[in-house]
Amino acid sequence: MLRVLLHPKAKKELLHLPKTVRLKVLDAIAELEKVNHPLQHRNVLKLSGRGREDFRLRFGSYRVKFTVRNVHDVLITHIEHRQAGYL
């Protein structure tokens, strides 16, 4: 089971989302907490081109970007719409 931590910037981004989207994000994060490794979740991919363990969780038109800190902890760094997420 993973423990999910939110970066202060990610908390701010979460609060700026519409309420229906915010609830879906929280449901997606709850699903992520149930797995032992991020890649066991069906909507998680490892981001390439980085030295760290960076991943993204996809749901609808939004992306949650996070970093694996250690075996049991992930730090969510960004929650963005897909059009803004990769600029």
PDB file with one MODEL, atoms N, CA, C and O in Angstrom:
MODEL        1
ATOM      1  N   MET A   1       0.838  -1.180   0.000  1.00  0.00           N
ATOM      2  CA  MET A   1       0.000   0.000   0.000  1.00  0.00           C
ATOM      3  C   MET A   1       0.887   1.249   0.000  1.00  0.00           C
ATOM      4  O   MET A   1       1.870   1.330   0.737  1.00  0.00           O
ATOM      5  N   LEU A   2       0.529   2.193  -0.820  1.00  0.00           N
ATOM      6  CA  LEU A   2       1.288   3.431  -0.937  1.00  0.00           C
ATOM      7  C   LEU A   2       0.692   4.510  -0.033  1.00  0.00           C
ATOM      8  O   LEU A   2      -0.512   4.537   0.224  1.00  0.00           O
ATOM      9  N   ARG A   3       1.545   5.373   0.428  1.00  0.00           N
ATOM     10  CA  ARG A   3       1.094   6.552   1.154  1.00  0.00           C
ATOM     11  C   ARG A   3       1.294   7.740   0.220  1.00  0.00           C
ATOM     12  O   ARG A   3       2.403   7.984  -0.256  1.00  0.00           O
ATOM     13  N   VAL A   4       0.224   8.471  -0.037  1.00  0.00           N
ATOM     14  CA  VAL A   4       0.264   9.580  -0.982  1.00  0.00           C
ATOM     15  C   VAL A   4       0.373  10.893  -0.223  1.00  0.00           C
ATOM     16  O   VAL A   4      -0.429  11.179   0.667  1.00  0.00           O
ATOM     17  N   LEU A   5       1.371  11.684  -0.582  1.00  0.00           N
ATOM     18  CA  LEU A   5       1.584  13.003   0.014  1.00  0.00           C
ATOM     19  C   LEU A   5       1.358  14.059  -1.059  1.00  0.00           C
ATOM     20  O   LEU A   5       1.695  13.845  -2.223  1.00  0.00           O
ATOM     21  N   LEU A   6       0.795  15.186  -0.678  1.00  0.00           N
ATOM     22  CA  LEU A   6       0.546  16.278  -1.628  1.00  0.00           C
ATOM     23  C   LEU A   6       1.518  17.418  -1.385  1.00  0.00           C
ATOM     24  O   LEU A   6       1.649  17.905  -0.262  1.00  0.00           O
ATOM     25  N   HIS A   7       2.183  17.831  -2.418  1.00  0.00           N
ATOM     26  CA  HIS A   7       3.024  19.020  -2.372  1.00  0.00           C
ATOM     27  C   HIS A   7       2.096  20.228  -2.193  1.00  0.00           C
ATOM     28  O   HIS A   7       0.974  20.201  -2.699  1.00  0.00           O
ATOM     29  N   PRO A   8       2.519  21.276  -1.498  1.00  0.00           N
ATOM     30  CA  PRO A   8       1.650  22.453  -1.323  1.00  0.00           C
ATOM     31  C   PRO A   8       1.132  23.031  -2.635  1.00  0.00           C
ATOM     32  O   PRO A   8      -0.002  23.507  -2.693  1.00  0.00           O
ATOM     33  N   LYS A   9       1.943  22.996  -3.683  1.00  0.00           N
ATOM     34  CA  LYS A   9       1.497  23.492  -4.985  1.00  0.00           C
ATOM     35  C   LYS A   9       0.381  22.608  -5.550  1.00  0.00           C
ATOM     36  O   LYS A   9      -0.567  23.109  -6.156  1.00  0.00           O
ATOM     37  N   ALA A  10       0.498  21.297  -5.349  1.00  0.00           N
ATOM     38  CA  ALA A  10      -0.537  20.377  -5.820  1.00  0.00           C
ATOM     39  C   ALA A  10      -1.841  20.585  -5.053  1.00  0.00           C
ATOM     40  O   ALA A  10      -2.924  20.472  -5.626  1.00  0.00           O
ATOM     41  N   LYS A  11      -1.740  20.890  -3.760  1.00  0.00           N
ATOM     42  CA  LYS A  11      -2.950  21.193  -2.980  1.00  0.00           C
ATOM     43  C   LYS A  11      -3.650  22.423  -3.535  1.00  0.00           C
ATOM     44  O   LYS A  11      -4.876  22.461  -3.643  1.00  0.00           O
ATOM     45  N   LYS A  12      -2.870  23.409  -3.878  1.00  0.00           N
ATOM     46  CA  LYS A  12      -3.431  24.646  -4.436  1.00  0.00           C
ATOM     47  C   LYS A  12      -4.088  24.371  -5.787  1.00  0.00           C
ATOM     48  O   LYS A  12      -5.176  24.875  -6.065  1.00  0.00           O
ATOM     49  N   GLU A  13      -3.429  23.577  -6.619  1.00  0.00           N
ATOM     50  CA  GLU A  13      -3.999  23.233  -7.921  1.00  0.00           C
ATOM     51  C   GLU A  13      -5.291  22.434  -7.751  1.00  0.00           C
ATOM     52  O   GLU A  13      -6.241  22.616  -8.513  1.00  0.00           O
ATOM     53  N   LEU A  14      -5.325  21.555  -6.756  1.00  0.00           N
ATOM     54  CA  LEU A  14      -6.518  20.761  -6.492  1.00  0.00           C
ATOM     55  C   LEU A  14      -7.690  21.645  -6.082  1.00  0.00           C
ATOM     56  O   LEU A  14      -8.822  21.409  -6.505  1.00  0.00           O
ATOM     57  N   LEU A  15      -7.431  22.647  -5.274  1.00  0.00           N
ATOM     58  CA  LEU A  15      -8.494  23.536  -4.814  1.00  0.00           C
ATOM     59  C   LEU A  15      -9.047  24.410  -5.935  1.00  0.00           C
ATOM     60  O   LEU A  15     -10.181  24.878  -5.842  1.00  0.00           O
ATOM     61  N   HIS A  16      -8.276  24.638  -6.983  1.00  0.00           N
ATOM     62  CA  HIS A  16      -8.731  25.465  -8.100  1.00  0.00           C
ATOM     63  C   HIS A  16      -9.541  24.689  -9.138  1.00  0.00           C
ATOM     64  O   HIS A  16     -10.092  25.286 -10.063  1.00  0.00           O
ATOM     65  N   LEU A  17      -9.618  23.373  -8.994  1.00  0.00           N
ATOM     66  CA  LEU A  17     -10.384  22.555  -9.932  1.00  0.00           C
ATOM     67  C   LEU A  17     -11.874  22.649  -9.610  1.00  0.00           C
ATOM     68  O   LEU A  17     -12.247  22.909  -8.467  1.00  0.00           O
ATOM     69  N   PRO A  18     -12.724  22.438 -10.612  1.00  0.00           N
ATOM     70  CA  PRO A  18     -14.161  22.364 -10.342  1.00  0.00           C
ATOM     71  C   PRO A  18     -14.457  21.213  -9.366  1.00  0.00           C
ATOM     72  O   PRO A  18     -13.715  20.231  -9.319  1.00  0.00           O
ATOM     73  N   LYS A  19     -15.528  21.337  -8.600  1.00  0.00           N
ATOM     74  CA  LYS A  19     -15.820  20.379  -7.540  1.00  0.00           C
ATOM     75  C   LYS A  19     -15.964  18.950  -8.066  1.00  0.00           C
ATOM     76  O   LYS A  19     -15.463  18.015  -7.442  1.00  0.00           O
ATOM     77  N   THR A  20     -16.639  18.768  -9.203  1.00  0.00           N
ATOM     78  CA  THR A  20     -16.826  17.414  -9.731  1.00  0.00           C
ATOM     79  C   THR A  20     -15.493  16.788 -10.127  1.00  0.00           C
ATOM     80  O   THR A  20     -15.264  15.602  -9.891  1.00  0.00           O
ATOM     81  N   VAL A  21     -14.621  17.586 -10.726  1.00  0.00           N
ATOM     82  CA  VAL A  21     -13.293  17.088 -11.115  1.00  0.00           C
ATOM     83  C   VAL A  21     -12.465  16.801  -9.873  1.00  0.00           C
ATOM     84  O   VAL A  21     -11.750  15.800  -9.820  1.00  0.00           O
ATOM     85  N   ARG A  22     -12.557  17.670  -8.877  1.00  0.00           N
ATOM     86  CA  ARG A  22     -11.801  17.487  -7.629  1.00  0.00           C
ATOM     87  C   ARG A  22     -12.165  16.153  -6.977  1.00  0.00           C
ATOM     88  O   ARG A  22     -11.284  15.440  -6.496  1.00  0.00           O
ATOM     89  N   LEU A  23     -13.453  15.812  -6.956  1.00  0.00           N
ATOM     90  CA  LEU A  23     -13.877  14.543  -6.367  1.00  0.00           C
ATOM     91  C   LEU A  23     -13.337  13.357  -7.156  1.00  0.00           C
ATOM     92  O   LEU A  23     -12.964  12.339  -6.572  1.00  0.00           O
ATOM     93  N   LYS A  24     -13.293  13.482  -8.478  1.00  0.00           N
ATOM     94  CA  LYS A  24     -12.734  12.415  -9.305  1.00  0.00           C
ATOM     95  C   LYS A  24     -11.238  12.259  -9.070  1.00  0.00           C
ATOM     96  O   LYS A  24     -10.719  11.143  -9.062  1.00  0.00           O
ATOM     97  N   VAL A  25     -10.551  13.371  -8.880  1.00  0.00           N
ATOM     98  CA  VAL A  25      -9.112  13.325  -8.586  1.00  0.00           C
ATOM     99  C   VAL A  25      -8.882  12.601  -7.267  1.00  0.00           C
ATOM    100  O   VAL A  25      -7.994  11.754  -7.166  1.00  0.00           O
ATOM    101  N   LEU A  26      -9.667  12.927  -6.272  1.00  0.00           N
ATOM    102  CA  LEU A  26      -9.501  12.288  -4.966  1.00  0.00           C
ATOM    103  C   LEU A  26      -9.813  10.791  -5.042  1.00  0.00           C
ATOM    104  O   LEU A  26      -9.170   9.996  -4.356  1.00  0.00           O
ATOM    105  N   ASP A  27     -10.788  10.397  -5.864  1.00  0.00           N
ATOM    106  CA  ASP A  27     -11.075   8.970  -6.066  1.00  0.00           C
ATOM    107  C   ASP A  27      -9.905   8.277  -6.753  1.00  0.00           C
ATOM    108  O   ASP A  27      -9.540   7.162  -6.382  1.00  0.00           O
ATOM    109  N   ALA A  28      -9.313   8.932  -7.753  1.00  0.00           N
ATOM    110  CA  ALA A  28      -8.172   8.350  -8.461  1.00  0.00           C
ATOM    111  C   ALA A  28      -6.975   8.198  -7.524  1.00  0.00           C
ATOM    112  O   ALA A  28      -6.248   7.207  -7.595  1.00  0.00           O
ATOM    113  N   ILE A  29      -6.774   9.175  -6.655  1.00  0.00           N
ATOM    114  CA  ILE A  29      -5.674   9.097  -5.680  1.00  0.00           C
ATOM    115  C   ILE A  29      -5.936   7.972  -4.686  1.00  0.00           C
ATOM    116  O   ILE A  29      -5.007   7.268  -4.290  1.00  0.00           O
ATOM    117  N   ALA A  30      -7.189   7.798  -4.280  1.00  0.00           N
ATOM    118  CA  ALA A  30      -7.530   6.708  -3.361  1.00  0.00           C
ATOM    119  C   ALA A  30      -7.250   5.347  -3.997  1.00  0.00           C
ATOM    120  O   ALA A  30      -6.799   4.427  -3.315  1.00  0.00           O
ATOM    121  N   GLU A  31      -7.515   5.213  -5.303  1.00  0.00           N
ATOM    122  CA  GLU A  31      -7.191   3.969  -6.009  1.00  0.00           C
ATOM    123  C   GLU A  31      -5.685   3.737  -6.037  1.00  0.00           C
ATOM    124  O   GLU A  31      -5.221   2.605  -5.904  1.00  0.00           O
ATOM    125  N   LEU A  32      -4.928   4.813  -6.211  1.00  0.00           N
ATOM    126  CA  LEU A  32      -3.468   4.707  -6.253  1.00  0.00           C
ATOM    127  C   LEU A  32      -2.920   4.224  -4.910  1.00  0.00           C
ATOM    128  O   LEU A  32      -1.928   3.495  -4.871  1.00  0.00           O
ATOM    129  N   GLU A  33      -3.555   4.623  -3.821  1.00  0.00           N
ATOM    130  CA  GLU A  33      -3.088   4.212  -2.493  1.00  0.00           C
ATOM    131  C   GLU A  33      -3.240   2.713  -2.259  1.00  0.00           C
ATOM    132  O   GLU A  33      -2.582   2.160  -1.377  1.00  0.00           O
ATOM    133  N   LYS A  34      -4.079   2.056  -3.020  1.00  0.00           N
ATOM    134  CA  LYS A  34      -4.359   0.633  -2.799  1.00  0.00           C
ATOM    135  C   LYS A  34      -3.324  -0.300  -3.419  1.00  0.00           C
ATOM    136  O   LYS A  34      -3.308  -1.487  -3.094  1.00  0.00           O
ATOM    137  N   VAL A  35      -2.469   0.194  -4.290  1.00  0.00           N
ATOM    138  CA  VAL A  35      -1.489  -0.666  -4.966  1.00  0.00           C
ATOM    139  C   VAL A  35      -0.147  -0.605  -4.243  1.00  0.00           C
ATOM    140  O   VAL A  35       0.104   0.303  -3.451  1.00  0.00           O
ATOM    141  N   ASN A  36       0.714  -1.587  -4.526  1.00  0.00           N
ATOM    142  CA  ASN A  36       2.035  -1.641  -3.897  1.00  0.00           C
ATOM    143  C   ASN A  36       3.082  -0.849  -4.655  1.00  0.00           C
ATOM    144  O   ASN A  36       4.060  -0.386  -4.068  1.00  0.00           O
ATOM    145  N   HIS A  37       2.884  -0.690  -5.958  1.00  0.00           N
ATOM    146  CA  HIS A  37       3.812   0.083  -6.790  1.00  0.00           C
ATOM    147  C   HIS A  37       2.971   0.841  -7.806  1.00  0.00           C
ATOM    148  O   HIS A  37       1.978   0.303  -8.295  1.00  0.00           O
ATOM    149  N   PRO A  38       3.344   2.084  -8.140  1.00  0.00           N
ATOM    150  CA  PRO A  38       2.528   2.884  -9.057  1.00  0.00           C
ATOM    151  C   PRO A  38       2.231   2.202 -10.392  1.00  0.00           C
ATOM    152  O   PRO A  38       1.138   2.379 -10.931  1.00  0.00           O
ATOM    153  N   LEU A  39       3.162   1.436 -10.937  1.00  0.00           N
ATOM    154  CA  LEU A  39       2.945   0.813 -12.238  1.00  0.00           C
ATOM    155  C   LEU A  39       1.924  -0.320 -12.195  1.00  0.00           C
ATOM    156  O   LEU A  39       1.538  -0.835 -13.244  1.00  0.00           O
ATOM    157  N   GLN A  40       1.483  -0.714 -11.013  1.00  0.00           N
ATOM    158  CA  GLN A  40       0.434  -1.716 -10.902  1.00  0.00           C
ATOM    159  C   GLN A  40      -0.939  -1.120 -11.179  1.00  0.00           C
ATOM    160  O   GLN A  40      -1.903  -1.853 -11.400  1.00  0.00           O
ATOM    161  N   HIS A  41      -1.031   0.198 -11.169  1.00  0.00           N
ATOM    162  CA  HIS A  41      -2.293   0.879 -11.493  1.00  0.00           C
ATOM    163  C   HIS A  41      -2.406   0.974 -13.008  1.00  0.00           C
ATOM    164  O   HIS A  41      -1.414   1.244 -13.685  1.00  0.00           O
ATOM    165  N   ARG A  42      -3.594   0.757 -13.544  1.00  0.00           N
ATOM    166  CA  ARG A  42      -3.756   0.682 -14.998  1.00  0.00           C
ATOM    167  C   ARG A  42      -3.572   2.007 -15.724  1.00  0.00           C
ATOM    168  O   ARG A  42      -3.280   2.001 -16.920  1.00  0.00           O
ATOM    169  N   ASN A  43      -3.730   3.133 -15.056  1.00  0.00           N
ATOM    170  CA  ASN A  43      -3.627   4.437 -15.712  1.00  0.00           C
ATOM    171  C   ASN A  43      -2.353   5.197 -15.361  1.00  0.00           C
ATOM    172  O   ASN A  43      -2.300   6.416 -15.523  1.00  0.00           O
ATOM    173  N   VAL A  44      -1.335   4.504 -14.886  1.00  0.00           N
ATOM    174  CA  VAL A  44      -0.072   5.146 -14.512  1.00  0.00           C
ATOM    175  C   VAL A  44       1.000   4.774 -15.526  1.00  0.00           C
ATOM    176  O   VAL A  44       1.149   3.610 -15.899  1.00  0.00           O
ATOM    177  N   LEU A  45       1.744   5.786 -15.963  1.00  0.00           N
ATOM    178  CA  LEU A  45       2.899   5.578 -16.842  1.00  0.00           C
ATOM    179  C   LEU A  45       4.103   6.304 -16.272  1.00  0.00           C
ATOM    180  O   LEU A  45       3.972   7.351 -15.638  1.00  0.00           O
ATOM    181  N   LYS A  46       5.283   5.731 -16.507  1.00  0.00           N
ATOM    182  CA  LYS A  46       6.518   6.388 -16.104  1.00  0.00           C
ATOM    183  C   LYS A  46       6.850   7.460 -17.136  1.00  0.00           C
ATOM    184  O   LYS A  46       6.776   7.212 -18.339  1.00  0.00           O
ATOM    185  N   LEU A  47       7.213   8.643 -16.669  1.00  0.00           N
ATOM    186  CA  LEU A  47       7.603   9.725 -17.571  1.00  0.00           C
ATOM    187  C   LEU A  47       9.063   9.548 -17.955  1.00  0.00           C
ATOM    188  O   LEU A  47       9.906   9.268 -17.103  1.00  0.00           O
ATOM    189  N   SER A  48       9.354   9.709 -19.215  1.00  0.00           N
ATOM    190  CA  SER A  48      10.714   9.518 -19.700  1.00  0.00           C
ATOM    191  C   SER A  48      11.478  10.836 -19.687  1.00  0.00           C
ATOM    192  O   SER A  48      10.890  11.910 -19.562  1.00  0.00           O
ATOM    193  N   GLY A  49      12.785  10.735 -19.817  1.00  0.00           N
ATOM    194  CA  GLY A  49      13.617  11.916 -19.922  1.00  0.00           C
ATOM    195  C   GLY A  49      13.977  12.555 -18.594  1.00  0.00           C
ATOM    196  O   GLY A  49      14.420  13.703 -18.554  1.00  0.00           O
ATOM    197  N   ARG A  50      13.797  11.842 -17.540  1.00  0.00           N
ATOM    198  CA  ARG A  50      14.128  12.404 -16.227  1.00  0.00           C
ATOM    199  C   ARG A  50      14.980  11.397 -15.462  1.00  0.00           C
ATOM    200  O   ARG A  50      14.874  10.190 -15.678  1.00  0.00           O
ATOM    201  N   GLY A  51      15.809  11.896 -14.583  1.00  0.00           N
ATOM    202  CA  GLY A  51      16.658  11.016 -13.794  1.00  0.00           C
ATOM    203  C   GLY A  51      15.943  10.391 -12.617  1.00  0.00           C
ATOM    204  O   GLY A  51      16.372   9.363 -12.092  1.00  0.00           O
ATOM    205  N   ARG A  52      14.845  11.015 -12.202  1.00  0.00           N
ATOM    206  CA  ARG A  52      14.125  10.524 -11.037  1.00  0.00           C
ATOM    207  C   ARG A  52      13.032   9.556 -11.460  1.00  0.00           C
ATOM    208  O   ARG A  52      12.839   9.295 -12.647  1.00  0.00           O
ATOM    209  N   GLU A  53      12.331   9.036 -10.486  1.00  0.00           N
ATOM    210  CA  GLU A  53      11.193   8.156 -10.722  1.00  0.00           C
ATOM    211  C   GLU A  53       9.934   8.999 -10.799  1.00  0.00           C
ATOM    212  O   GLU A  53       9.201   9.103  -9.815  1.00  0.00           O
ATOM    213  N   ASP A  54       9.670   9.602 -11.947  1.00  0.00           N
ATOM    214  CA  ASP A  54       8.487  10.435 -12.147  1.00  0.00           C
ATOM    215  C   ASP A  54       7.433   9.660 -12.923  1.00  0.00           C
ATOM    216  O   ASP A  54       7.741   8.955 -13.884  1.00  0.00           O
ATOM    217  N   PHE A  55       6.187   9.802 -12.491  1.00  0.00           N
ATOM    218  CA  PHE A  55       5.077   9.099 -13.094  1.00  0.00           C
ATOM    219  C   PHE A  55       3.931  10.070 -13.314  1.00  0.00           C
ATOM    220  O   PHE A  55       3.942  11.190 -12.802  1.00  0.00           O
ATOM    221  N   ARG A  56       2.925   9.622 -14.095  1.00  0.00           N
ATOM    222  CA  ARG A  56       1.706  10.386 -14.225  1.00  0.00           C
ATOM    223  C   ARG A  56       0.525   9.441 -14.171  1.00  0.00           C
ATOM    224  O   ARG A  56       0.563   8.335 -14.710  1.00  0.00           O
ATOM    225  N   LEU A  57      -0.526   9.901 -13.507  1.00  0.00           N
ATOM    226  CA  LEU A  57      -1.783   9.174 -13.409  1.00  0.00           C
ATOM    227  C   LEU A  57      -2.779   9.891 -14.292  1.00  0.00           C
ATOM    228  O   LEU A  57      -3.011  11.087 -14.121  1.00  0.00           O
ATOM    229  N   ARG A  58      -3.372   9.174 -15.237  1.00  0.00           N
ATOM    230  CA  ARG A  58      -4.308   9.772 -16.179  1.00  0.00           C
ATOM    231  C   ARG A  58      -5.728   9.426 -15.776  1.00  0.00           C
ATOM    232  O   ARG A  58      -6.029   8.280 -15.443  1.00  0.00           O
ATOM    233  N   PHE A  59      -6.603  10.432 -15.809  1.00  0.00           N
ATOM    234  CA  PHE A  59      -8.030  10.196 -15.626  1.00  0.00           C
ATOM    235  C   PHE A  59      -8.761  11.299 -16.364  1.00  0.00           C
ATOM    236  O   PHE A  59      -8.624  12.479 -16.040  1.00  0.00           O
ATOM    237  N   GLY A  60      -9.529  10.909 -17.347  1.00  0.00           N
ATOM    238  CA  GLY A  60     -10.258  11.881 -18.153  1.00  0.00           C
ATOM    239  C   GLY A  60      -9.309  12.850 -18.827  1.00  0.00           C
ATOM    240  O   GLY A  60      -8.348  12.435 -19.475  1.00  0.00           O
ATOM    241  N   SER A  61      -9.572  14.133 -18.680  1.00  0.00           N
ATOM    242  CA  SER A  61      -8.751  15.174 -19.295  1.00  0.00           C
ATOM    243  C   SER A  61      -7.699  15.724 -18.350  1.00  0.00           C
ATOM    244  O   SER A  61      -7.066  16.732 -18.665  1.00  0.00           O
ATOM    245  N   TYR A  62      -7.494  15.099 -17.213  1.00  0.00           N
ATOM    246  CA  TYR A  62      -6.564  15.609 -16.216  1.00  0.00           C
ATOM    247  C   TYR A  62      -5.446  14.613 -15.959  1.00  0.00           C
ATOM    248  O   TYR A  62      -5.597  13.408 -16.160  1.00  0.00           O
ATOM    249  N   ARG A  63      -4.317  15.154 -15.507  1.00  0.00           N
ATOM    250  CA  ARG A  63      -3.144  14.349 -15.194  1.00  0.00           C
ATOM    251  C   ARG A  63      -2.647  14.712 -13.807  1.00  0.00           C
ATOM    252  O   ARG A  63      -2.588  15.884 -13.435  1.00  0.00           O
ATOM    253  N   VAL A  64      -2.290  13.684 -13.051  1.00  0.00           N
ATOM    254  CA  VAL A  64      -1.666  13.860 -11.741  1.00  0.00           C
ATOM    255  C   VAL A  64      -0.227  13.398 -11.903  1.00  0.00           C
ATOM    256  O   VAL A  64       0.023  12.226 -12.185  1.00  0.00           O
ATOM    257  N   LYS A  65       0.713  14.306 -11.729  1.00  0.00           N
ATOM    258  CA  LYS A  65       2.129  13.961 -11.839  1.00  0.00           C
ATOM    259  C   LYS A  65       2.684  13.765 -10.431  1.00  0.00           C
ATOM    260  O   LYS A  65       2.402  14.545  -9.521  1.00  0.00           O
ATOM    261  N   PHE A  66       3.485  12.699 -10.271  1.00  0.00           N
ATOM    262  CA  PHE A  66       4.022  12.411  -8.946  1.00  0.00           C
ATOM    263  C   PHE A  66       5.385  11.754  -9.050  1.00  0.00           C
ATOM    264  O   PHE A  66       5.777  11.247 -10.101  1.00  0.00           O
ATOM    265  N   THR A  67       6.099  11.776  -7.926  1.00  0.00           N
ATOM    266  CA  THR A  67       7.433  11.215  -7.805  1.00  0.00           C
ATOM    267  C   THR A  67       7.417  10.164  -6.702  1.00  0.00           C
ATOM    268  O   THR A  67       6.798  10.367  -5.657  1.00  0.00           O
ATOM    269  N   VAL A  68       8.088   9.055  -6.927  1.00  0.00           N
ATOM    270  CA  VAL A  68       8.231   8.037  -5.894  1.00  0.00           C
ATOM    271  C   VAL A  68       9.380   8.453  -4.993  1.00  0.00           C
ATOM    272  O   VAL A  68      10.521   8.570  -5.438  1.00  0.00           O
ATOM    273  N   ARG A  69       9.070   8.673  -3.730  1.00  0.00           N
ATOM    274  CA  ARG A  69      10.107   9.115  -2.787  1.00  0.00           C
ATOM    275  C   ARG A  69      10.868   7.944  -2.202  1.00  0.00           C
ATOM    276  O   ARG A  69      12.095   7.978  -2.119  1.00  0.00           O
ATOM    277  N   ASN A  70      10.154   6.913  -1.797  1.00  0.00           N
ATOM    278  CA  ASN A  70      10.768   5.666  -1.343  1.00  0.00           C
ATOM    279  C   ASN A  70       9.782   4.543  -1.644  1.00  0.00           C
ATOM    280  O   ASN A  70       8.831   4.752  -2.398  1.00  0.00           O
ATOM    281  N   VAL A  71       9.981   3.383  -1.084  1.00  0.00           N
ATOM    282  CA  VAL A  71       9.168   2.219  -1.433  1.00  0.00           C
ATOM    283  C   VAL A  71       7.685   2.435  -1.136  1.00  0.00           C
ATOM    284  O   VAL A  71       6.835   1.908  -1.854  1.00  0.00           O
ATOM    285  N   HIS A  72       7.363   3.192  -0.101  1.00  0.00           N
ATOM    286  CA  HIS A  72       5.976   3.318   0.337  1.00  0.00           C
ATOM    287  C   HIS A  72       5.372   4.710   0.153  1.00  0.00           C
ATOM    288  O   HIS A  72       4.179   4.887   0.399  1.00  0.00           O
ATOM    289  N   ASP A  73       6.145   5.685  -0.265  1.00  0.00           N
ATOM    290  CA  ASP A  73       5.651   7.063  -0.341  1.00  0.00           C
ATOM    291  C   ASP A  73       5.730   7.603  -1.764  1.00  0.00           C
ATOM    292  O   ASP A  73       6.719   7.391  -2.466  1.00  0.00           O
ATOM    293  N   VAL A  74       4.679   8.301  -2.181  1.00  0.00           N
ATOM    294  CA  VAL A  74       4.704   9.055  -3.429  1.00  0.00           C
ATOM    295  C   VAL A  74       4.308  10.484  -3.116  1.00  0.00           C
ATOM    296  O   VAL A  74       3.456  10.734  -2.264  1.00  0.00           O
ATOM    297  N   LEU A  75       4.936  11.419  -3.814  1.00  0.00           N
ATOM    298  CA  LEU A  75       4.673  12.843  -3.633  1.00  0.00           C
ATOM    299  C   LEU A  75       4.028  13.379  -4.899  1.00  0.00           C
ATOM    300  O   LEU A  75       4.650  13.394  -5.961  1.00  0.00           O
ATOM    301  N   ILE A  76       2.775  13.821  -4.786  1.00  0.00           N
ATOM    302  CA  ILE A  76       2.083  14.409  -5.928  1.00  0.00           C
ATOM    303  C   ILE A  76       2.587  15.834  -6.086  1.00  0.00           C
ATOM    304  O   ILE A  76       2.500  16.643  -5.162  1.00  0.00           O
ATOM    305  N   THR A  77       3.118  16.136  -7.276  1.00  0.00           N
ATOM    306  CA  THR A  77       3.711  17.450  -7.510  1.00  0.00           C
ATOM    307  C   THR A  77       2.812  18.370  -8.311  1.00  0.00           C
ATOM    308  O   THR A  77       2.849  19.584  -8.112  1.00  0.00           O
ATOM    309  N   HIS A  78       1.993  17.817  -9.226  1.00  0.00           N
ATOM    310  CA  HIS A  78       1.119  18.649 -10.062  1.00  0.00           C
ATOM    311  C   HIS A  78      -0.184  17.932 -10.356  1.00  0.00           C
ATOM    312  O   HIS A  78      -0.223  16.708 -10.482  1.00  0.00           O
ATOM    313  N   ILE A  79      -1.254  18.713 -10.463  1.00  0.00           N
ATOM    314  CA  ILE A  79      -2.547  18.235 -10.933  1.00  0.00           C
ATOM    315  C   ILE A  79      -2.984  19.229 -11.990  1.00  0.00           C
ATOM    316  O   ILE A  79      -3.307  20.375 -11.680  1.00  0.00           O
ATOM    317  N   GLU A  80      -2.995  18.777 -13.270  1.00  0.00           N
ATOM    318  CA  GLU A  80      -3.206  19.718 -14.364  1.00  0.00           C
ATOM    319  C   GLU A  80      -4.129  19.129 -15.428  1.00  0.00           C
ATOM    320  O   GLU A  80      -4.294  17.914 -15.532  1.00  0.00           O
ATOM    321  N   HIS A  81      -4.717  20.016 -16.204  1.00  0.00           N
ATOM    322  CA  HIS A  81      -5.463  19.606 -17.389  1.00  0.00           C
ATOM    323  C   HIS A  81      -4.454  19.101 -18.410  1.00  0.00           C
ATOM    324  O   HIS A  81      -3.317  19.570 -18.443  1.00  0.00           O
ATOM    325  N   ARG A  82      -4.853  18.165 -19.229  1.00  0.00           N
ATOM    326  CA  ARG A  82      -3.903  17.543 -20.145  1.00  0.00           C
ATOM    327  C   ARG A  82      -3.293  18.517 -21.140  1.00  0.00           C
ATOM    328  O   ARG A  82      -2.151  18.327 -21.557  1.00  0.00           O
ATOM    329  N   GLN A  83      -4.018  19.545 -21.527  1.00  0.00           N
ATOM    330  CA  GLN A  83      -3.469  20.532 -22.486  1.00  0.00           C
ATOM    331  C   GLN A  83      -2.375  21.377 -21.860  1.00  0.00           C
ATOM    332  O   GLN A  83      -1.450  21.801 -22.554  1.00  0.00           O
ATOM    333  N   ALA A  84      -2.461  21.626 -20.578  1.00  0.00           N
ATOM    334  CA  ALA A  84      -1.453  22.458 -19.910  1.00  0.00           C
ATOM    335  C   ALA A  84      -0.332  21.629 -19.323  1.00  0.00           C
ATOM    336  O   ALA A  84       0.734  22.159 -19.009  1.00  0.00           O
ATOM    337  N   GLY A  85      -0.560  20.335 -19.172  1.00  0.00           N
ATOM    338  CA  GLY A  85       0.369  19.492 -18.443  1.00  0.00           C
ATOM    339  C   GLY A  85       1.691  19.223 -19.105  1.00  0.00           C
ATOM    340  O   GLY A  85       2.666  18.912 -18.421  1.00  0.00           O
ATOM    341  N   TYR A  86       1.760  19.333 -20.426  1.00  0.00           N
ATOM    342  CA  TYR A  86       2.997  18.959 -21.111  1.00  0.00           C
ATOM    343  C   TYR A  86       3.603  20.083 -21.917  1.00  0.00           C
ATOM    344  O   TYR A  86       4.339  19.836 -22.873  1.00  0.00           O
ATOM    345  N   LEU A  87       3.309  21.306 -21.548  1.00  0.00           N
ATOM    346  CA  LEU A  87       3.908  22.453 -22.237  1.00  0.00           C
ATOM    347  C   LEU A  87       5.260  22.779 -21.686  1.00  0.00           C
ATOM    348  O   LEU A  87       5.906  23.718 -22.151  1.00  0.00           O
TER     349      LEU A  87
ENDMDL
END
